[in-house]
Amino acid sequence: MTSANDRHWDSETDLLVIGAGAGGMTAALVGKLEGLNVVLCEKSDMVGGTTATSAGSVWIPGSSQSRKAGVPDSIDAAKIYLAGLLGDNASDERLSAFLTLGPVMLDYLEQRTSVVFSPPPVHPDYRDLPGAATGGRALGAVPFDGRELGADFERVRPPRREFMVLGGMMVGKNDIQPLLAPFRTWGNFRHVVGLLARHARDRLKFNRGTRLIMGNALVARLFNDLRKLAVDIRYRTALKELVRIGDEIAGAVLSTPAGEFTVRARRGVVLATGGIGWSEALRERFLPENTRRFSLSPDPNTGDGILAGERASGEIESTKSPALWMPSSIMQQPDGHLSIFPHIMLDRAKPGLLAVDASGRRFVNEANSYHDFVESMLKSNRSPARVPSYLVCDRSFISDFGLGLIYPGTRNLGRFTQAGYLFEGRTIAELAVKIGAIGEALMQTIERYNQYAQTGFDEEFGRGASPLNRFNGDPDCKPNPCLRKIGPGPYYAVAVWPADLASSAGLRTDARSRVVRSGGVPLRGLYAAGADATSIFRGTYPGPGTMIGPAMVFAWRAAMDAAHALDNRPKQAD
């Protein structure tokens, strides 16, 4: 931290935003719309951060968008749900501000920008608790045509390579079945022909497809609006230190390939650098030892905002879980790329797969949310080990649903077995040896599972009982969309490891997004949003979009506070 009463500034602005993910771009966009001069600094040469590689959902209860779409949701019901999930932490003033201002933020963006969200009819909350919703709370960004960005399209961080096909074509959930069975119906055929024709045209001019969906669509919409408003975006510009004068953060020292420079921020600095990410120091401080190896954060995310905020007298708070987790399988590709494949919902909930620990026994409802799945992996350090765990299935499962990096219908599995990604056994006992499990235990596990598949009732973990489980299962599988027998061999398994999707531990903030010192006093001139701030959900994961939703709400709140645009609002919105 730098302190000085009279110092030289290389430049000045009203609002300085560090980090160009969903949170940072929202803060910069809103600040500009409210009449502030804004400088947005991004450490890499691309915008989007973790959001660009995500589904791009926002979890915001009680929105007008959901009401208009015919899937209404109420804030009162969300409060009941969150009380059951969070207990005493449900009284957090920031949570109240989020619930109040979330719908306001969505309407603001819809009325003044191109950032538009639409709720799918069904997108269940992640916990089956009183007040849970099956739709209306999770909204997705409307698709965007990347060609509108022209040459700046290259600035949008691409999705994870593992989730693109044909050299850069994005694939959404609604595209999967038509692509797997293009000749099954005329609708499938027409859909696939349209996708392929569009992608072929794109590749004549761009290095990947410009049909942007999910997180890429959200990022591109925010970026396009920033371009239209001529916001000053500085790439390859990293935060080195915050400049503190007295009790106020007055600006920052920034680092570029050409050297360092200082920017004075008259109205404040917003930290939105992506949380803990790959920071070795923060991972050692906050993450369990057996979770530090893999992260789904972009490489440039190294905890810059959190560490700088702490040096400036901000306080880092941990939570029930310091991160939000994703079970991920790992494969070294022939070109040296390390694929970290997050098992979101394409295989774990499907019928005919089970998860086992090192002993060969089940330990979790495989169809639960990715975060809850890993939480079960981490519940105990006692033997048998659960890191890694193994997803086990038969050959027909891979044919029908795929497994991790293996697409449905893949015939030749040799590349995956030779790479050590896929374990194969002609018998259950042989597979057990390959994964280091106890053969008799694995056989008994599969026998019990097959009995549950026959009755449709999972007596151990209740798989298929919740709306989330059934939504991600196979509706054609009866009586339980998440259970079917594991049949004759050969048998297969992949190892899954904990990978952090985003951090929950972060800088302590108040309901106005201001960073708070250890004594509880806000640090004037410093805001934090997204994963740089402690999660309002305290390490729990209520539903899809519960990182991006609060990131955008509190980034909006920070910019509005810096612009003094909410001075006359009722106190409950503060």
VEXMARLO-374579 format. One record per residue (C-alpha): x, y, z; residue in one letter. Coordinates in steps of 0.001 Angstrom, whole numbers, padded with zeros to 6 digits, always signed. Each point is the difference from the previous one (the first is absolute). Layout:
<rs>
XYZA
...
</rs>
This chain:
<rs>
+000000+000000+000000M
+001235+003455-000890T
-000712+002989+002244S
+000616+003648-000836A
-001651+003334+000631N
+001332+001632-003147D
+001075-002177-002858R
+000233-000025-003764H
-002815-001620-001962W
+000547-001119-003561D
-003724+000306-000741S
-003324+000564+001720E
-003506-001375-000369T
-003184-000189+002016D
-000336-003777+000300L
+002840-002485-000384L
-001126-003597-000533V
+002463-002868+000254I
-001015-003149-001873G
-002167-000482-003101A
-002189-002925+000957G
-003766+000301+000404A
+000369+001966+003242G
+002659+002400-001209G
-001685+000684-003323M
-003331+000590+001722T
+001589+002528+002364A
+001734+001772-002880A
-003134+000038-002151L
-002269+001321+002758V
+002562+002574+001090G
+000190+001336-003538K
-003790+000061-000352L
-000201+002005+003223E
+002306+002662-001375G
+003350-001038+001468L
+003292-000111-001819N
+001072-003646+000207V
+003234-001898-000539V
-000322-003783-000184L
+003243-001948+000414C
+000356-003628-001035E
+003077-002068+000818K
-000243-002180-003119S
-000673+000973-003607D
-003587-001348+000094M
-003189+000843+001867V
-002335-002411+001714G
+001902-001734+002795G
-001656-003079+001458T
-003396+001169-001270T
+001076-000546-003607A
+000548-003702+000659T
-003170-000460+002061S
-003665-000610-000770A
-000547+003715+000520G
-003043-000401+002254S
-000981+002524+002662V
-001959-001090+003082W
-002274+002930+000825I
-003380-000662+001661P
-003126+002020-000673G
+000912+001497-003377S
-002402+001661-002419S
+001616-002048-002771Q
-001158-003238+001613S
-003452+001381+000632R
-000386+001081-003638K
+001230-003397-001199A
-002681-001800+001991G
+002322-001534+002605V
-000528+002430+002907P
+001974-000229+003195D
-000278+001891+003259S
+002664+001530+002198I
-001921-001206+003080D
+000322-003617-001175A
+003696+000554-000661A
+000428+001299+003554K
-001541-003209+001358I
+002309-002066-002185Y
+003106+001939+001015L
-000943-000138+003696A
-000047-003785-000218G
+003321-000041-001835L
+001902+002696+001898L
-001451-000083+003509G
+001242+002980+002016D
+001906+001363-003007N
-003328+000716-001720A
-000196+003219+002077S
+003016+001502-001803D
-000880+003552-001109E
+001757-000662-003292R
-002379-002868-000715L
-002953+002294+000593S
+001520+002602-002327A
+000573-002644-002659F
-003597-001199+000102L
-001306+003571-000132T
+002309+001317-002705L
+000353-003072-002218G
-003234+000602-001958P
+000790+003728-000111V
+003391-000695-001568M
-001511-002298-002637L
-002572+002622-000983D
+002661+002717-000081Y
+002164-001966-002419L
-002945-001054-002151E
-001207+003587-000332Q
+003369+001645-000597R
+002264-002614-001595T
-000049-003037-002268S
+000504-002327+002970V
-003222-001987+000029V
-000834-003126+001992F
-002669-002628-000545S
-001041-002798+002392P
-000312-003560-001293P
-003305-001652+001004P
+001788-002472+002262V
+003326+000587+001761H
-000258-001346+003557P
+001696+001275+003125D
+002789-002266+001210Y
-001514-000955+003354R
-003377-001625+000610D
-001072+002275+002867L
-003150+001971+000859P
-000232+003008-002290G
+002092-001583-002757A
-000991+000812-003575A
+000069-002185-003098T
+000121+003035-002267G
-000004+003788-000035G
+003069+000730+002121R
+002717-000985-002443A
+000113+002135-003138L
+002306-000310-002979G
+001398+002660-002290A
-001684+000192-003399V
+002307-001299-002796P
+002210+002543-001744F
+001439+000272-003493D
+003737+000413+000474G
+000333+001478-003487R
-001321+003267+001443E
+003332+000408+001768L
+002031-000060-003222G
+003721-000368+000685A
-000654+000370+003738D
-001632-003434-000026F
+003520-001329+000646E
-000137+001800+003358R
-002766-002274+001342V
+001487-002850+002017R
-001130-003256-001651P
-001796-002774+001872P
+002007-002917+001279R
+001314-001855-003010R
-001540-003214+001327E
-003480+001499-000482F
+000441+000987-003638M
-000161-002228-003079V
+001189+000241-003597L
+002766+002434+000774G
-001876+002550+002050G
-003776-000448-000272M
-001885+000582+003237M
-002541-002672+000920V
-002884+000573+002384G
-002189-002528+001746K
-002684+000347-002676N
+002537-000751-002736D
+001196-003331+001374I
-002833-002303-001043Q
-000307+001390-003563P
+003767-000347-000471L
-000049-003597+001288L
-002992-000994-002141A
-000220+002427-002940P
-002152-002327-002123F
-002471-001006+002694R
-002401+002840-000791T
-000300+002761-002558W
+000390+002527+002809G
+003296-001569+001080N
+001305+000006-003559F
-000929+003616-000618R
+001537+001069+003321H
+003299-001763-000704V
+000246+001269-003575V
-000528+003526+001276G
+002708-000397+002650L
+002533-001450-002422L
-000667+002517-002763A
+000352+002909+002424R
+003207-001440+001440H
+001504-000555-003441A
-000622+003638-000895R
+001457+001142+003308D
+003235-001897-000508R
+000655+001828-003261L
+000531+003183+002013K
+000368-000854+003698F
+002059-002474+002005N
-003132-001521+001540R
-003782+000093-000249G
-001774+003310+000592T
-003316-001513+001143R
+000461+000863+003646L
-002100-001560+002734I
+000201-000422+003778M
+002850+001867+001713G
+001533+001096-003281N
-003247+001734-000960A
-000138+001880+003298L
+003626+001089-000244V
-000361+001086-003628A
-003113+002070+000757R
+001708+001834+002853L
+003114+000522-002113F
-001959+001268-002988N
-001763+002596+002124D
+003310+001144+001486L
+001356+000444-003527R
-003037+002003-001082K
+000428+002317+002987L
+003728+000351-000712A
+001024-001134+003477V
+003779+000092+000438D
+001019-003690+000175I
+003688-000677+000652R
+001207-003521-000694Y
+003059-001716+001466R
-000323+002381+002922T
+000247-001614+003423A
-000561+001342+003494L
+003218+000322+001973K
-001010+002097+003006E
-002834+002154+001256L
+000940+003559+000941V
-001297+001027+003389R
-000025+003593+001166I
-001120+000250+003615G
-003064-002165+000415D
-000934+000003-003671E
+001047-002028-003026I
+000876+002679-002518A
+001136-002082-002951G
+002322-002780-001059A
+003401-000887-001359V
-000413-002063-003145L
+002500-002126-001858S
+000273-000373-003781T
+002636-001446-002359P
+001152+003597-000539A
+000407+000698+003714G
-001957+001207+003009E
-002353+002950+000197F
-002374+001449+002600T
-003653+000911-000436V
-001902+002205+002378R
-003623-001100+000476A
-002068+002913+001260R
-003119-002079+000703R
+001518-003346+000833G
+001682-003239-001052V
-001998-003166-000702V
+001821-003313+000477L
-001350-002764-002242A
+003038-002114-000811T
-001549-003446+000350G
+000705-001018+003577G
+002610-002451+001250I
+000524-001674-003367G
+003503-001389-000451W
+001588+002034+002817S
+002354-002444+001691E
+000036+002015+003227A
-003794+000214+000274L
-000542-003616-001011R
+002345-001098+002784E
-001746+002275+002518R
-003593-000877-000755F
-000428-003138-002128L
+000287-003528+001435P
+003282-001621-000977E
-001636-002625-002219N
-001802+002647-002097T
+002857+002279-001028R
+001159-001845-003088R
-002675+000955-002547F
-001996+003162-000627S
-002494+001024-002672L
+001041+003641+000289S
+001731+001591-002980P
+003779+000062+000390D
+000201+003802+000541P
-002160-000244+003146N
+002594+000025+002777T
-001743+001732+002905G
+001272+003495-000817D
-003084+001821+001258G
-000375-001931+003255I
+003685+000307+000884L
+000162+003716-000832A
-003173+000620+001994G
+001458-001798+003003E
+003212+002028-000197R
-002145+003132-000007A
-001506-001089+003371S
-002972-001921-001378G
-000917-003266+001683E
-000200-003398-001704I
-002875-002144+001248E
-000225-003735-000461S
-003296-001875-000227T
-001541-003430+000578K
+001764-001059-003168S
+002777+002280-001293P
-000922-000813-003589A
-002740-001310-002251L
+001015-003375-001355W
-000294-002027-003168M
+000949-003702-000363P
+002388+000009-002942S
+001791-002656-002002S
+003484+000642-001327I
+001672-000999-003278M
+003261+001024-001600Q
-000649+000613-003688Q
+002518-000931-002732P
+000763+003687-000632D
+000912+000513+003661G
-003264+001672+001022H
-001273-001160+003388L
-003744-000550-000245S
-001841+000647+003263I
-003532-001180-000739F
-002690+001098+002465P
-002704-002640+000450H
-002913+002410+000209I
-003130-001912-000950M
+000564-001935-003237L
+000923-003311+001627D
-000208-000110+003813R
-003813+000136+000176A
-000595-002367-002882K
-001204-003550+000748P
+002623-002728+000047G
+002896+001835+001680L
+001151-000008+003612L
+002784+001643+001955A
+002278-001909+002376V
+002870+000786+002322D
+003295-001861+000209A
-001692-002949+001702S
-002479-000481-002842G
-003013+001209+002001R
-002467+002795-000770R
+000110+003102+002189F
-002307+002535-001673V
-003111+000617-002050N
+001726+000242-003371E
-002761+002190-001446A
+000335+002780+002576N
+001625+003323-000900S
+003670-000014-000910Y
+000830+002007+003135H
-001859-002386+002308D
+001633-002961-001747F
+003483+001322+000805V
-001054+001024+003499E
-000757-003687+000577S
+003429-000864-001374M
+001579+002349+002545L
-002106-000859+003041K
+002515-002340+001486S
+003729-000470-000248N
-000184-003428+001561R
+000516-003176-002004S
-001170-000843-002587P
+001096+002996-002005A
-002540+001826-002150R
+002498+002160-001881V
-000047-001072-002718P
-003353-001725-000321S
-001100-002076-002962Y
-003019+000113-002294L
-000832-003584-000990V
-002218-001228-002864C
-000360-002627-002700D
+000613+000263-003752R
-003606+000783-000862S
+000045+003060+002263F
+002864+001527-001982I
-001840-000754-003229S
-003153+001705+001248D
+001307+002909+002075F
+003771+000226-000332G
+002317+000341+002971L
+001941+003179+000680G
+002155+000765-003037L
-001434-002983-001871I
-002919+000954-002214Y
-003131-002175-000170P
+000264-002623-002705G
+003812-000096+000007T
+001020-003405-001321R
+003769-000037+000407N
+000929+000576+003632L
+003655-000883-000471G
+001227+003582-000008R
-001515+000558+003429F
+001186-003242+001580T
+003516+000459-001379Q
+000147+003522+001418A
-000935-001353+003449G
-003223+002012-000006Y
-002366-002957-000284L
+000383-003202+002030F
-001345-003182-001589E
-000730-003451+001422G
-001605-003002-001642R
-001451-000848+003400T
-000878+002057+003063I
+002865-001628+001882A
+002452+000963-002733E
-001234+003604+000002L
+000363+000100+003784A
+003662-000931-000334V
+000520+002759-002579K
-001384+002709+002314I
+001500-001417+003179G
-003332-000963+001548A
-001077-003156+001838I
-001521-002363-002553G
-002580-001551+002309E
-001107+003424+001240A
-000436+001349-003528L
-002003-003063-001037M
-002299+000367+002997Q
-000396+003715-000710T
-001088-000672-003577I
-002347-002794+001094E
-001750+002334+002467R
-000171+002754-002569Y
-001583-002370-002524N
-002638-000955+002558Q
-000828+003678+000486Y
-000242+000424-003762A
-002548-002799-000145Q
-002214+001451+002741T
+000634+003637-000971G
+000927+000936+003561F
+003551+000721+001148D
-000125-001128+003622E
+003444+001394+000829E
+000088+003500-001497F
-003427+000731-001492G
+001277+000520-003504R
-002734+001176-002346G
-002262+001331+002768A
+000647+003736-000438S
-001055+002278-002876P
+003675+000715-000770L
+000798-003731-000250N
-002930-000708-002287R
+000644+003060-002175F
+003507-001220-000838N
-000938-003677-000325G
-001433-001852-002982D
-003785+000483-000250P
-000293-003173-002098D
+001373-002127+002827C
-002753-001428+002224K
-000883-000082+002838P
+002914+002236+001060N
+001698+002284-002567P
+003286-000239+001921C
+000184-003792+000486L
+000480-002910-002352R
+001904-003244+000345K
+003688-000183-000682I
+000082-002869-002469G
+002591-002426-001321P
+003626+001040-000520G
+002280+001427-000993P
-000095+002541+002838Y
+001544+003441+000114Y
+000977+002727+002447A
+001475+003482-000001V
+001638+001698+002959A
-001442+003328+001144V
+001817+002559+002106W
-001169+003126+001844P
+000505+003139-002087A
-001052+003410+001234D
-002434+001760-002290L
+000146+003224+002016A
+000994+001066+003479S
-002470+000756+002793S
+002605+001426+002358A
+000779+003606-000832G
+000155+003544+001257L
-002589+000950+002567R
-002467+002495-001482T
-003166+001770+001068D
-003375+000328-001720A
+001360+002854-002133R
+002888-002164-001273S
+002533+001986+002027R
+002996-001915+001342V
-000128-000125+003786V
+002965+000168+002381R
+000431-002352+002938S
-001692+002476+002349G
-003150-000040-002131G
+000582+003445-001524V
-000307+000289-003805P
+003202+000949-001780L
-000894+003135-001941R
+000568-000160-003727G
+000332-003795-000276L
-002645-002420-001246Y
+000122-003727-000765A
-002330-002137-002079A
-000203-003543-001271G
+002446-002501+001425A
+002191+002781+001425D
-002732+000470+002646A
-001092-002594+002529T
-002945-001929-001377S
-003387+001004+001384I
-000850-003714-000076F
+002903-000802+002344R
+001408-002952-001920G
-003342-001580-000879T
-001369-000276-003541Y
-003743+000761-000166P
-000480-000371-003750G
+001323+000657-003504P
+001518+003456-000325G
+000622+000711+003668T
+003442+001412-000728M
-000754+002139-003051I
-003318+001311+001357G
+001449+001577+003161P
+003134+001074-001910A
-002093+002123-002342M
-002362+001282+002701V
+002792+001205+002276F
+002049+001356-002907A
-003085+001993-000996W
-000382+001082+003642R
+003634+001119+000185A
-000246+002106-003147A
-003292+001546+001102M
+001515+000804+003395D
+003069+001573-001565A
-002271+002103-002230A
-002192+000984+002994H
-002931-001298-002046A
-001737-001741+002898L
+000188+002767+002593D
-003772+000442+000017N
-000941-003678+000013R
-001711-001523+003060P
+002413-001121+002685K
-000874-003701-000507Q
+001718+000093-003401A
+003347+001167+001427D
</rs>
